[in-house]
Amino acid sequence: MNELNKPSVDEVLHSIVILRGQKVLLDADLARMYGVELRVLIQSVKRNANRFPNDFMLQLTAPEWNSLRSQFVILKTGRGRHRKYLPYAFTEQGVAMLSSVINSERAIAVNIEVMRAVVRMRNLLASNTALARRLNQLEAEVNRKLATHDQAITGILKAIRELMNPLARTGRPIGFTANIDEK
């Protein structure tokens, strides 16, 4: 967190996880950003459950959580160090709704940074998509040109092989011959 006690756009971007094809933030990361305890965040969400439909918030499955935990590499040891329940993940709309449920100046500031991070991520993805499209066009153009050159080279090599093979020559010989028998 920076000096204003809110996360930077880069810090938010590093917290975004792709889950079930959606960009989400985990409840623990959001609680840290909002400066509240995880249990307070979850309690606020449960008290306002009607504000969080399935497309705003989802609960991870055990395999999803185990996969994410394995990416963190080091787990703390000791009693009470691990979560009792599976975590929640919030989509962009869910994060926006959280700022109204956790009504504080910091929640509003964090929400603004999250929205900036999402916009930045969309812009990066859009520029990467445009770059990939242009690269595909260039590759197709190069392949067309190579195919044309390959045909020309193949024709030249075929002509050279025919010239090198004396048996392949047909027709009468070129030049002056003094054969008297042909008359």
N, C-alpha and C positions, 0 to 999 in steps of 0.2 A: 504494500500500500504506500502511496506517496504522502507528501506532507499534509495534504488536505484530508487525509484519512479516508480517501475514496480510491478505488482501484483505477489504474490507467486503462486505456483501451487495449494495450498490449497484454496487460494482466488478465483482462476479461477474455481476450481472444485465446489465451493459453488455457483458460478454464472451460472453454466450450468443447463439448464432446459430441460426436456423431453417434446417435443411438436410434435404431429402427428407422434410419434414413432421415432423421431430423437433427438439427443442431439444438442441443440442450445444455443447460447448466444444472449441476447437481445441487441438492439442497444444502449440503455441507459447505460448498464453495459460496453459495449465496448467503448463507448465515454469516460466514466469515466476512464477506464484502459488506453486508448490512450492519455488521457489528453487533449481532445478537446471537444468543446461544441457539444451537441447532434445535433443541426441544421447543424453544419459544417460536421459532419459525414454523415448525411442523404443527404445533398447537394452533397457531394463528390460521394456518391453511385449513386444518380440520374444522375449526370453528366457522370457517367461511367456505365450506366444501362446494356450495352451489356456484361459487365464482371460478372454480377450477374444473371445467369439463375435461374429457379425455384428450382433447387436442391442445390443452394448456399445460397439463401435468400428467405424468405417467409414473408408475412405480416400476422400478427395475425388477426383473426376474432374478432368481438365484444364479443361473448361469451368466447372465449379463453382469451382475455384480461381481461374481468371481473373476470374470474376464477383466473387468476394470481394475479390481484389486490386484490381480497378477501383474498389471502394467505399472503399479506403484512400487513394485519390487520389494520394499522392506515394510513389513508389518510390525507394529509395536507389540511388545509382549506384556503380559500382565492382565489381571482381572479388570474388567470394566473398560478396556481399551478399544473394544470392537463394538460395532453397531449391533443392536438387538434386532432391529427391523430393517427390511430392505429400503434403500434410499429412494427418494423421489427425484425426478428430473423435470425441469420446467422449460417449456418452449419459449420463444420470444414473447408470445402473448401471455404466457403464464408469469414471466418475469415482470411484464408491465402490470399485471394484476397484483402481483406481490407488493409492488410499491404502494398500492392503495390499501392493502391489508395491513402492512407494516408501515404505518403512517408516521414517518419521521423525515427530517431534512436529509439525513444521510441516505435513507431509502430512495428518495427522489434523486439525489446526486448519483447514486449507484445506478439507478434505472437509466439515467441519461447516458452514462458511460457504457452501459450494456447496449443500448440502442445504437450508439456510435460504433461500437465494435461489430454489431450485426451488419450495419450499413457498410462498414469497411470490408467485412468478409464477403458480402454480396458483390461489392465492386471488384474485389480481387478475383472472385470466381468468374464474374462476367468478363474481365480482361483476359483471364486464362482461357475461357471458352472462345473468345474472339481470336486469340493467338493460335489456339489449336485448329480452329477452322481455317485460318490463313495458311498454317503449316500444311494442312491436308491439301489445300488448293495448290500450293507450290510443289508438293510431292507428286500430285497428279500431273501437273504440267511437265515436270522433269521426266516422269515415266513416259508421257506421250512423246517427248522429244527423243528420249533414249530409244523408244520403239522405232521411230522414223530412222534414226541413225543406225540402229541394228539392222533394219531392212536394207539400207543402202550398203552397209559393210558386208552383209551376207551376199548381196548381188555382186559386189566387187570380187569377193573371195571365190564365188562360183565361176565367174568369168576367168579368173586367174587359173583355177583348177582345169577348166576346159582348155585353156591355152597350153598348159603344161602336159596334158595327156594327148599324145599324137594319135592314138586310136580313136579318140572321140571326134577328131576332125572329119568332116564329111564334105563331099563335093570334089570338084577337080582341084588339083594343086594350083597354087598361084605362081606366076612367073613364066619364063620362056622354057619350053622343052623342045628338044629336037627329035622327037619321036617321028620316024618316017612311017611307021606301021599304021598310024591312025588314018592315013589317006585312003 
